[in-house]
Amino acid sequence: MLKDITLGQYFPGNSVIHRLDPRTKLIVLVVYMVTLFVASGWVSYGVLLASVLGCMAGATLFNISAQTFIQQQTPDHLIGKVMSFVSVIAVCTLPIGQAMYGFLFEAFKERIFLVVLFAAVMGLVIALAVRHILRRVPSPQAMD
C-alpha cells in the first residue's frame, strides 16, 4: 500500500512544475519562506492563508491514507476498537498541542518564525521516523 501513495514521492509527469529545473524549485521555496516572514500586511496574510490551506489539504490526504493503512493492517474483529483508540488519542492530544503553541507564541512573540521553524523541523523528524518504522511493516499481501 505504501508504494501506491504518491504524496512526497516522485511522480512522473509532464506539467510545468515537472519541467522546472530543481534549482528553480528550491529558489522559489526560499523566496516563499522569506516572503512569509518578511512581508507585511496583506501579502503576508495571503501567503499565510495559502500555506494553511495547503497544510490542511496535506493533512486530509495523510488522514485518509493513515486510516486506510490502519484498517488494512488490523484484523476484522478489532477494527472498531483500534479505530476508536486512534480517534481518542488524536482528539485528546489536540488541546495539549494548542496549549503548547499558545505558550510558545506568547513566549516568542517577537520571533514567531522560531516556533514555525521548530514545528517544521519536528514534523520532518517525525515523518522520517514514521517512514522508517512503516518500511518494516509487512504488506497485507505478504501476511496472507
C-alpha positions in Angstrom: 0.0 0.0 0.0 2.8 2.5 0.8 4.2 2.3 -2.7 0.8 3.4 -4.0 0.9 6.7 -2.1 2.4 9.4 -4.3 2.4 12.1 -1.7 6.1 13.0 -1.1 7.3 10.6 -3.7 8.5 11.3 -7.3 5.5 11.2 -9.6 6.4 11.2 -13.3 4.5 13.8 -15.3 4.8 16.5 -18.0 3.4 19.5 -16.1 5.1 22.9 -15.9 6.3 22.1 -12.4 7.8 18.8 -13.6 9.7 20.5 -16.3 11.2 23.1 -14.0 14.8 22.8 -13.0 15.2 21.6 -9.4 17.3 24.7 -8.5 14.4 26.9 -9.6 12.1 25.0 -7.3 14.5 25.5 -4.4 14.8 29.2 -5.1 11.1 29.5 -5.2 10.8 27.8 -1.9 13.4 30.1 -0.3 11.6 33.2 -1.8 8.3 31.8 -0.4 9.8 31.4 3.1 11.3 34.9 3.0 8.0 36.4 1.8 6.2 34.7 4.6 8.4 36.0 7.3 9.5 39.4 6.0 6.5 40.8 4.1 4.0 42.8 6.0 0.3 43.5 5.6 -2.0 41.7 3.1 0.9 40.0 1.3 1.9 38.2 4.4 -1.7 37.2 5.3 -2.2 35.9 1.7 0.9 33.8 1.8 0.0 32.5 5.3 -3.6 31.7 4.1 -2.3 29.8 1.1 0.2 27.9 3.4 -2.5 27.0 5.9 -4.9 25.8 3.2 -2.1 23.7 1.6 -1.2 22.2 5.0 -4.9 21.3 5.7 -5.1 19.6 2.3 -2.0 17.6 3.0 -3.3 16.7 6.5 -6.5 15.5 5.0 -4.7 13.3 2.4 -2.5 11.9 5.2 -5.5 11.2 7.4 -7.3 9.3 4.7 -4.1 7.3 3.9 -3.4 6.6 7.6 -6.9 5.4 8.3 -6.8 3.1 5.2 -3.5 1.7 6.3 -4.7 1.1 9.9 -7.8 -0.7 8.6 -5.8 -2.9 6.3 -3.3 -3.9 9.0 -5.9 -4.6 11.7 -7.8 -7.9 12.0 -11.5 -7.5 11.2 -12.7 -8.3 14.7 -10.6 -5.5 16.2 -11.2 -2.7 13.7 -13.8 -0.9 15.8 -11.6 -0.9 18.9 -8.4 0.1 17.1 -10.1 3.0 15.2 -11.8 4.2 18.4 -8.4 4.2 20.2 -6.7 6.1 17.4 -9.5 8.7 17.4 -9.4 9.2 21.2 -5.6 9.7 21.1 -5.9 12.2 18.2 -8.7 14.2 19.9 -7.1 14.1 23.3 -3.7 15.5 22.0 -5.3 18.5 20.3 -5.7 20.6 23.4 -2.2 19.8 24.5 -0.8 20.9 21.2 -3.0 24.1 21.2 -1.8 25.0 24.7 1.8 24.3 23.7 1.6 26.5 20.6 -0.2 29.2 22.7 2.6 29.2 25.2 5.3 29.2 22.6 3.7 32.0 20.5 3.4 34.1 23.7 6.9 33.4 24.8 8.4 34.1 21.3 6.0 36.9 20.2 9.0 38.9 18.8 10.4 35.8 16.9 7.4 33.7 15.9 9.4 32.3 13.0 11.4 30.3 15.5 8.2 28.5 16.6 7.2 27.8 13.0 10.8 26.6 12.2 10.8 24.3 15.2 7.4 22.9 14.3 8.7 22.3 10.7 11.8 20.5 11.9 9.9 18.4 14.4 7.4 17.5 11.6 10.3 16.4 9.4 11.9 14.3 12.1 8.6 12.6 12.9 7.9 12.0 9.2 11.3 10.4 8.7 10.9 8.3 11.9 7.5 7.1 10.8 8.7 6.3 7.3 11.5 4.2 8.8 9.1 2.3 11.0 6.5 1.7 8.3 9.0 0.2 6.0 9.3 -2.7 8.4 5.5 -3.4 8.5 4.6 -6.2 6.2 2.1 -5.5 3.4 -1.3 -7.2 3.7 -0.4 -9.4 0.7 2.7 -10.7 2.5 0.6 -11.7 5.5 -1.8 -13.9 3.5 
